[in-house]
């Protein structure tokens, strides 16, 4: 099942995740290749996966260690077909859904030559999180403006 199909599958699950765990799982899933499923926290350490996301800016190493342990436990206990729908369903607040969307766009890469499957995935996740086209554009602009400013400061 492709990333886009898994996102829109709407599989019912009784699992409810903490928003931070759900957002981290969306980030790991977004960072994976189309056929990979979800990358491990060893392949994609959470401080890297969640870099640039305001919610995690003040996380200490201990906070990330705790979050990583929670995420690893959930990944081991859940099948991918229920894990991603559980992560999506657990994000009931608009701010959490927008944060997960940001995690998705940061980890997909939003490159000029982005594969159509990744474009489709971003579009589907936007719709699943009920983010309007205008708001999605604003979020994308905000994220990439911050990166451009950081790059200019480094030069």
Z-matrix of the N, CA and C atoms (Angstrom, degrees):
N
C 1 1.450
C 2 1.531 1 108.31
N 3 1.323 2 117.39 1 131.63
C 4 1.457 3 121.47 2 -178.80
C 5 1.528 4 110.73 3 -71.66
N 6 1.327 5 115.36 4 166.12
C 7 1.467 6 120.09 5 178.28
C 8 1.533 7 110.23 6 -58.79
N 9 1.317 8 116.59 7 -45.14
C 10 1.468 9 120.65 8 -178.69
C 11 1.518 10 111.61 9 -63.09
N 12 1.324 11 116.27 10 -41.88
C 13 1.466 12 120.14 11 -179.78
C 14 1.528 13 110.43 12 -66.08
N 15 1.312 14 116.78 13 -38.91
C 16 1.456 15 120.81 14 -179.91
C 17 1.520 16 111.05 15 -66.23
N 18 1.318 17 116.99 16 -39.41
C 19 1.461 18 121.08 17 179.43
C 20 1.515 19 110.86 18 -64.46
N 21 1.315 20 117.37 19 -42.59
C 22 1.462 21 119.57 20 -176.05
C 23 1.525 22 113.35 21 -90.37
N 24 1.339 23 117.06 22 1.29
C 25 1.460 24 119.63 23 -175.42
C 26 1.523 25 112.45 24 -63.41
N 27 1.330 26 116.54 25 -31.62
C 28 1.461 27 119.50 26 177.38
C 29 1.514 28 113.79 27 64.33
N 30 1.319 29 117.63 28 25.44
C 31 1.460 30 120.53 29 177.84
C 32 1.518 31 110.10 30 -54.33
N 33 1.289 32 115.84 31 134.98
C 34 1.455 33 120.66 32 179.14
C 35 1.515 34 109.61 33 -79.27
N 36 1.328 35 114.95 34 138.27
C 37 1.448 36 120.36 35 179.68
C 38 1.522 37 108.77 36 -145.96
N 39 1.309 38 115.55 37 147.93
C 40 1.462 39 120.08 38 178.63
C 41 1.526 40 110.94 39 -95.37
N 42 1.324 41 116.80 40 0.96
C 43 1.455 42 121.39 41 -178.46
C 44 1.524 43 109.59 42 -81.20
N 45 1.326 44 115.92 43 130.43
C 46 1.458 45 121.61 44 174.23
C 47 1.518 46 107.52 45 -118.67
N 48 1.300 47 115.70 46 129.15
C 49 1.454 48 121.62 47 -177.73
C 50 1.524 49 110.74 48 -108.94
N 51 1.326 50 116.38 49 151.80
C 52 1.453 51 119.98 50 171.75
C 53 1.518 52 107.42 51 -61.79
N 54 1.336 53 118.68 52 145.05
C 55 1.466 54 120.03 53 -178.26
C 56 1.527 55 113.74 54 -54.19
N 57 1.336 56 117.92 55 -41.53
C 58 1.464 57 120.39 56 -179.09
C 59 1.525 58 111.24 57 -62.88
N 60 1.328 59 116.51 58 -38.35
C 61 1.463 60 121.48 59 178.45
C 62 1.529 61 109.54 60 -67.61
N 63 1.323 62 116.83 61 -44.92
C 64 1.461 63 121.36 62 179.72
C 65 1.529 64 111.06 63 -61.62
N 66 1.324 65 116.92 64 -42.93
C 67 1.466 66 121.11 65 179.74
C 68 1.528 67 109.97 66 -64.47
N 69 1.323 68 117.16 67 -42.70
C 70 1.466 69 120.76 68 178.16
C 71 1.527 70 110.95 69 -61.63
N 72 1.313 71 116.90 70 -40.91
C 73 1.465 72 120.85 71 179.11
C 74 1.530 73 110.52 72 -64.98
N 75 1.325 74 117.51 73 -41.78
C 76 1.470 75 120.66 74 176.66
C 77 1.535 76 109.57 75 -61.56
N 78 1.335 77 117.40 76 -40.37
C 79 1.467 78 120.91 77 178.00
C 80 1.521 79 111.91 78 -62.38
N 81 1.333 80 116.91 79 -46.27
C 82 1.471 81 121.48 80 178.94
C 83 1.523 82 111.23 81 -63.59
N 84 1.330 83 116.46 82 -41.83
C 85 1.458 84 121.32 83 179.50
C 86 1.532 85 110.31 84 -65.14
N 87 1.326 86 115.95 85 -41.00
C 88 1.464 87 120.74 86 -179.35
C 89 1.517 88 111.91 87 -67.00
N 90 1.331 89 117.12 88 -30.88
C 91 1.464 90 121.59 89 -179.39
C 92 1.524 91 112.92 90 -76.55
N 93 1.319 92 116.51 91 -13.17
C 94 1.465 93 119.83 92 -177.23
C 95 1.527 94 111.27 93 -78.82
N 96 1.325 95 114.47 94 158.93
C 97 1.456 96 119.87 95 171.91
C 98 1.522 97 108.30 96 -74.30
N 99 1.307 98 116.46 97 164.29
C 100 1.465 99 122.39 98 -175.09
C 101 1.525 100 113.21 99 -50.76
N 102 1.319 101 118.14 100 -42.97
C 103 1.465 102 121.02 101 -175.22
C 104 1.524 103 113.31 102 -98.11
N 105 1.312 104 117.40 103 4.92
C 106 1.459 105 121.66 104 -172.26
C 107 1.524 106 113.72 105 -83.99
N 108 1.296 107 118.24 106 -24.91
C 109 1.464 108 120.98 107 -176.94
C 110 1.503 109 110.95 108 89.73
N 111 1.315 110 116.31 109 -95.91
C 112 1.464 111 121.56 110 177.86
C 113 1.518 112 106.82 111 -142.75
N 114 1.326 113 116.37 112 137.09
C 115 1.457 114 118.00 113 179.26
C 116 1.524 115 109.42 114 -80.51
N 117 1.301 116 115.44 115 156.86
C 118 1.466 117 120.33 116 179.74
C 119 1.527 118 109.54 117 -79.95
N 120 1.319 119 115.56 118 162.97
C 121 1.459 120 119.53 119 177.44
C 122 1.525 121 111.11 120 -72.18
N 123 1.329 122 117.70 121 -12.48
C 124 1.463 123 120.18 122 173.11
C 125 1.529 124 109.40 123 -77.35
N 126 1.336 125 115.99 124 -41.45
C 127 1.465 126 120.71 125 177.82
C 128 1.524 127 111.33 126 -69.23
N 129 1.312 128 115.64 127 -38.96
C 130 1.455 129 122.11 128 -178.80
C 131 1.517 130 109.89 129 -129.41
N 132 1.338 131 116.36 130 83.62
C 133 1.475 132 118.32 131 -179.95
C 134 1.533 133 110.58 132 -56.63
N 135 1.305 134 116.79 133 137.54
C 136 1.465 135 120.52 134 -174.73
C 137 1.528 136 113.88 135 -57.15
N 138 1.344 137 120.03 136 -36.69
C 139 1.469 138 116.67 137 176.22
C 140 1.534 139 112.76 138 -58.55
N 141 1.325 140 117.18 139 -31.63
C 142 1.471 141 120.82 140 177.34
C 143 1.527 142 111.23 141 -79.58
N 144 1.315 143 116.94 142 -42.59
C 145 1.467 144 121.84 143 -178.93
C 146 1.531 145 111.02 144 -63.60
N 147 1.328 146 116.29 145 -35.54
C 148 1.469 147 121.22 146 -174.90
C 149 1.532 148 113.02 147 -102.53
N 150 1.333 149 115.75 148 10.47
C 151 1.465 150 120.44 149 179.49
C 152 1.524 151 110.40 150 -62.70
N 153 1.306 152 116.11 151 136.48
C 154 1.458 153 120.87 152 178.44
C 155 1.511 154 113.86 153 86.23
N 156 1.321 155 117.77 154 3.84
C 157 1.462 156 121.31 155 179.62
C 158 1.526 157 108.03 156 -103.53
N 159 1.306 158 115.06 157 119.38
C 160 1.465 159 122.21 158 -172.80
C 161 1.526 160 113.70 159 -51.43
N 162 1.307 161 117.93 160 -40.81
C 163 1.458 162 122.41 161 -178.39
C 164 1.531 163 112.39 162 -55.78
N 165 1.318 164 116.91 163 -30.23
C 166 1.464 165 121.55 164 -174.49
C 167 1.531 166 113.69 165 -106.18
N 168 1.326 167 117.57 166 5.65
C 169 1.461 168 121.43 167 -176.40
C 170 1.524 169 113.50 168 -58.55
N 171 1.317 170 117.56 169 -37.95
C 172 1.463 171 121.01 170 -176.19
C 173 1.526 172 113.47 171 -98.34
N 174 1.322 173 116.58 172 14.06
C 175 1.466 174 120.07 173 178.35
C 176 1.531 175 109.48 174 -70.83
N 177 1.309 176 115.14 175 133.55
C 178 1.463 177 121.05 176 175.00
C 179 1.528 178 108.96 177 -86.22
N 180 1.319 179 115.98 178 173.09
C 181 1.468 180 119.80 179 175.70
C 182 1.523 181 110.32 180 -58.80
N 183 1.322 182 116.70 181 -38.56
C 184 1.469 183 121.10 182 179.52
C 185 1.530 184 110.76 183 -65.82
N 186 1.337 185 116.23 184 -39.94
C 187 1.468 186 119.76 185 177.78
C 188 1.526 187 110.56 186 -61.87
N 189 1.330 188 116.59 187 -42.98
C 190 1.465 189 120.18 188 178.72
C 191 1.520 190 111.53 189 -67.81
N 192 1.335 191 117.46 190 -36.19
C 193 1.466 192 120.42 191 176.30
C 194 1.526 193 110.53 192 -61.72
N 195 1.319 194 116.24 193 -43.07
C 196 1.472 195 121.22 194 179.71
C 197 1.531 196 110.49 195 -65.77
N 198 1.331 197 116.55 196 -44.93
C 199 1.463 198 120.64 197 178.60
C 200 1.524 199 110.72 198 -62.93
N 201 1.317 200 117.27 199 -41.90
C 202 1.465 201 121.77 200 178.89
C 203 1.523 202 110.66 201 -60.62
N 204 1.333 203 116.79 202 -42.79
C 205 1.469 204 120.15 203 178.76
C 206 1.524 205 110.81 204 -61.88
N 207 1.329 206 117.02 205 -43.38
C 208 1.473 207 120.80 206 178.83
C 209 1.528 208 111.12 207 -63.11
N 210 1.330 209 116.13 208 -45.68
C 211 1.469 210 120.87 209 -179.21
C 212 1.522 211 110.19 210 -62.61
N 213 1.326 212 117.29 211 -45.70
C 214 1.467 213 120.44 212 179.82
C 215 1.521 214 111.70 213 -60.79
N 216 1.323 215 117.40 214 -38.94
C 217 1.463 216 121.31 215 178.37
C 218 1.523 217 110.43 216 -62.72
N 219 1.317 218 116.70 217 -46.59
C 220 1.470 219 120.69 218 -179.09
C 221 1.526 220 110.61 219 -64.47
N 222 1.330 221 117.04 220 -42.00
C 223 1.462 222 120.49 221 -179.67
C 224 1.527 223 110.57 222 -62.44
N 225 1.321 224 117.24 223 -39.78
C 226 1.469 225 120.94 224 179.77
C 227 1.523 226 111.91 225 -68.92
N 228 1.327 227 116.91 226 -33.32
C 229 1.466 228 121.13 227 -174.47
C 230 1.526 229 113.67 228 -86.17
N 231 1.326 230 118.16 229 -20.65
C 232 1.462 231 121.07 230 -173.21
C 233 1.526 232 111.52 231 -116.16
N 234 1.302 233 115.65 232 144.39
C 235 1.457 234 121.32 233 171.70
C 236 1.529 235 107.96 234 -78.29
N 237 1.315 236 117.14 235 149.27
C 238 1.454 237 121.80 236 -177.86
C 239 1.530 238 111.38 237 -55.38
N 240 1.332 239 117.47 238 -37.77
C 241 1.467 240 121.44 239 -178.90
C 242 1.526 241 113.16 240 -62.81
N 243 1.333 242 117.34 241 -22.38
C 244 1.469 243 119.56 242 175.90
C 245 1.525 244 111.44 243 -108.14
N 246 1.322 245 117.81 244 -22.16
C 247 1.458 246 121.91 245 -177.36
C 248 1.532 247 111.98 246 -64.92
N 249 1.308 248 117.17 247 -51.22
C 250 1.468 249 120.51 248 -177.16
C 251 1.531 250 110.94 249 -66.56
N 252 1.336 251 119.81 250 -46.36
C 253 1.464 252 118.62 251 174.95
C 254 1.542 253 112.73 252 -60.06
N 255 1.332 254 117.53 253 -35.32
C 256 1.474 255 120.60 254 177.49
C 257 1.520 256 110.34 255 -65.36
N 258 1.331 257 117.02 256 -41.80
C 259 1.463 258 120.65 257 178.52
C 260 1.532 259 109.87 258 -62.92
N 261 1.310 260 116.77 259 -44.19
C 262 1.469 261 121.08 260 -179.87
C 263 1.530 262 110.49 261 -64.36
N 264 1.315 263 116.92 262 -47.92
C 265 1.471 264 121.24 263 -177.87
C 266 1.524 265 112.45 264 -65.91
N 267 1.318 266 117.56 265 -25.50
C 268 1.462 267 121.34 266 -178.58
C 269 1.524 268 112.68 267 -75.45
N 270 1.302 269 116.91 268 -14.99
C 271 1.466 270 121.05 269 -177.93
C 272 1.524 271 109.53 270 -94.22
N 273 1.314 272 115.22 271 84.54
C 274 1.466 273 120.31 272 -175.23
C 275 1.529 274 113.08 273 -90.22
N 276 1.320 275 117.32 274 -23.62
C 277 1.462 276 120.22 275 179.29
C 278 1.521 277 110.41 276 -87.15
N 279 1.329 278 115.46 277 139.90
C 280 1.466 279 121.31 278 -179.79
C 281 1.528 280 111.26 279 -54.80
N 282 1.322 281 117.64 280 -43.68
C 283 1.467 282 120.70 281 -178.34
C 284 1.529 283 111.54 282 -62.83
N 285 1.331 284 117.46 283 -37.19
C 286 1.469 285 120.77 284 177.78
C 287 1.526 286 111.01 285 -68.79
N 288 1.338 287 116.82 286 -40.09
C 289 1.471 288 119.74 287 178.21
C 290 1.530 289 110.51 288 -64.19
N 291 1.330 290 116.44 289 -40.86
C 292 1.460 291 119.80 290 178.68
C 293 1.525 292 111.01 291 -65.94
N 294 1.329 293 116.64 292 -38.10
C 295 1.466 294 120.46 293 177.41
C 296 1.525 295 110.59 294 -64.23
N 297 1.323 296 117.22 295 -41.40
C 298 1.466 297 120.78 296 177.53
C 299 1.527 298 110.68 297 -65.21
N 300 1.318 299 117.47 298 -37.52
C 301 1.461 300 121.50 299 176.82
C 302 1.528 301 110.01 300 -62.42
N 303 1.322 302 116.36 301 -42.49
C 304 1.465 303 120.73 302 177.37
C 305 1.527 304 109.71 303 -62.29
N 306 1.336 305 116.95 304 -42.67
C 307 1.471 306 120.31 305 177.49
C 308 1.524 307 110.07 306 -59.51
N 309 1.317 308 116.75 307 -38.89
C 310 1.466 309 120.70 308 179.63
C 311 1.523 310 110.90 309 -66.04
N 312 1.326 311 117.64 310 -49.15
C 313 1.465 312 118.82 311 -176.67
C 314 1.530 313 111.76 312 -67.89
N 315 1.327 314 116.90 313 -33.67
C 316 1.468 315 119.20 314 177.98
C 317 1.522 316 111.60 315 -67.07
N 318 1.314 317 116.65 316 -35.86
C 319 1.458 318 120.00 317 -175.18
C 320 1.522 319 113.85 318 -90.26
N 321 1.302 320 117.84 319 -18.53
C 322 1.469 321 120.05 320 172.57
C 323 1.519 322 108.57 321 -77.45
N 324 1.318 323 116.28 322 -34.90
C 325 1.455 324 119.47 323 175.08
C 326 1.514 325 114.84 324 108.20
N 327 1.313 326 118.55 325 -26.00
C 328 1.458 327 122.67 326 177.85
C 329 1.541 328 112.32 327 45.02
N 330 1.307 329 115.62 328 50.24
C 331 1.459 330 120.75 329 -179.78
C 332 1.522 331 110.22 330 -84.09
N 333 1.337 332 115.08 331 159.87
C 334 1.465 333 119.68 332 178.91
C 335 1.521 334 111.37 333 -60.32
N 336 1.315 335 116.44 334 -37.21
C 337 1.461 336 119.89 335 -178.23
C 338 1.535 337 110.76 336 -103.97
N 339 1.318 338 115.13 337 39.85
C 340 1.457 339 120.93 338 -179.50
C 341 1.537 340 109.46 339 -65.51
N 342 1.326 341 116.85 340 134.82
C 343 1.467 342 119.46 341 178.78
C 344 1.535 343 111.35 342 -59.43
N 345 1.303 344 115.09 343 148.75
C 346 1.461 345 120.97 344 -179.49
C 347 1.521 346 111.61 345 -57.41
N 348 1.334 347 117.45 346 -35.12
C 349 1.462 348 120.56 347 -179.90
C 350 1.528 349 111.21 348 -63.41
N 351 1.342 350 117.51 349 -35.59
C 352 1.468 351 121.03 350 178.51
C 353 1.526 352 110.52 351 -73.50
N 354 1.335 353 116.93 352 -37.98
C 355 1.465 354 120.69 353 175.66
C 356 1.528 355 109.44 354 -60.76
N 357 1.330 356 115.80 355 -44.22
C 358 1.460 357 121.39 356 179.03
C 359 1.535 358 110.36 357 -61.77
N 360 1.321 359 116.45 358 -41.91
C 361 1.466 360 121.69 359 178.74
C 362 1.531 361 110.81 360 -60.49
N 363 1.329 362 117.16 361 -47.75
C 364 1.467 363 120.83 362 -179.71
C 365 1.534 364 110.20 363 -62.27
N 366 1.307 365 117.09 364 -41.57
C 367 1.464 366 120.79 365 178.17
C 368 1.531 367 110.60 366 -62.76
N 369 1.328 368 116.83 367 -44.30
C 370 1.467 369 120.64 368 -179.20
C 371 1.524 370 111.18 369 -65.35
N 372 1.320 371 117.06 370 -41.69
C 373 1.461 372 119.18 371 -178.66
C 374 1.531 373 110.14 372 -68.55
N 375 1.323 374 116.36 373 -33.97
C 376 1.466 375 120.21 374 174.97
C 377 1.528 376 110.20 375 -60.30
N 378 1.316 377 116.46 376 -45.20
C 379 1.460 378 120.86 377 -179.16
C 380 1.532 379 111.70 378 -68.69
N 381 1.328 380 117.01 379 -41.57
C 382 1.461 381 120.91 380 179.70
C 383 1.526 382 110.54 381 -61.96
N 384 1.346 383 116.37 382 -36.81
C 385 1.463 384 120.53 383 179.40
C 386 1.529 385 112.39 384 -84.96
N 387 1.333 386 116.49 385 2.90
C 388 1.468 387 122.62 386 177.50
C 389 1.527 388 112.29 387 56.47
N 390 1.331 389 114.45 388 48.40
C 391 1.458 390 121.95 389 178.24
C 392 1.526 391 107.21 390 -104.88
N 393 1.318 392 116.24 391 123.63
C 394 1.465 393 120.13 392 -178.44
C 395 1.523 394 110.17 393 -66.24
N 396 1.325 395 115.85 394 161.07
C 397 1.462 396 120.62 395 178.44
C 398 1.530 397 110.63 396 -60.04
N 399 1.337 398 116.50 397 -41.51
C 400 1.463 399 120.08 398 179.49
C 401 1.525 400 111.06 399 -62.50
N 402 1.333 401 116.35 400 -46.32
C 403 1.465 402 119.80 401 -178.91
C 404 1.532 403 110.81 402 -67.01
N 405 1.319 404 117.16 403 -38.69
C 406 1.465 405 120.11 404 177.35
C 407 1.520 406 110.01 405 -60.07
N 408 1.314 407 116.90 406 -43.45
C 409 1.462 408 121.06 407 177.72
C 410 1.523 409 111.50 408 -61.18
N 411 1.341 410 116.63 409 -41.59
C 412 1.463 411 120.72 410 177.95
C 413 1.532 412 110.92 411 -62.28
N 414 1.335 413 116.69 412 -44.52
C 415 1.467 414 120.68 413 -179.71
C 416 1.524 415 111.17 414 -63.23
N 417 1.319 416 116.38 415 -43.63
C 418 1.464 417 120.69 416 178.86
C 419 1.527 418 110.00 417 -62.43
N 420 1.337 419 116.58 418 -45.28
C 421 1.466 420 120.15 419 178.77
C 422 1.525 421 111.22 420 -60.52
N 423 1.334 422 117.24 421 -44.50
C 424 1.463 423 121.26 422 179.92
C 425 1.524 424 111.05 423 -60.08
N 426 1.319 425 116.70 424 -46.27
C 427 1.460 426 121.21 425 -177.56
C 428 1.525 427 110.45 426 -62.44
N 429 1.315 428 117.15 427 -47.16
C 430 1.443 429 119.33 428 -174.64
C 431 1.524 430 112.65 429 -79.16
N 432 1.333 431 118.42 430 -24.03
C 433 1.462 432 120.71 431 172.02
C 434 1.517 433 110.04 432 -64.92
N 435 1.337 434 116.99 433 -41.40
C 436 1.462 435 121.11 434 178.51
C 437 1.525 436 110.57 435 -62.22
N 438 1.334 437 117.93 436 -43.03
C 439 1.460 438 120.97 437 179.45
C 440 1.522 439 111.38 438 -65.73
N 441 1.322 440 117.29 439 -39.71
C 442 1.460 441 120.05 440 178.47
C 443 1.520 442 110.70 441 -64.23
N 444 1.344 443 117.12 442 -40.72
C 445 1.461 444 121.15 443 177.85
C 446 1.522 445 110.97 444 -63.98
N 447 1.326 446 117.19 445 -41.64
C 448 1.471 447 120.80 446 178.43
C 449 1.524 448 111.23 447 -63.29
N 450 1.322 449 116.84 448 -41.28
C 451 1.465 450 120.75 449 179.41
C 452 1.527 451 111.00 450 -65.19
N 453 1.334 452 117.24 451 -39.35
C 454 1.455 453 121.14 452 178.76
C 455 1.525 454 110.88 453 -65.60
N 456 1.339 455 117.31 454 -38.27
C 457 1.459 456 121.37 455 178.93
C 458 1.525 457 111.24 456 -66.31
N 459 1.327 458 117.25 457 -32.86
C 460 1.457 459 121.63 458 -178.95
C 461 1.521 460 111.90 459 -74.22
N 462 1.309 461 118.27 460 -23.72
C 463 1.478 462 122.07 461 -177.46
C 464 1.488 463 112.42 462 -76.64
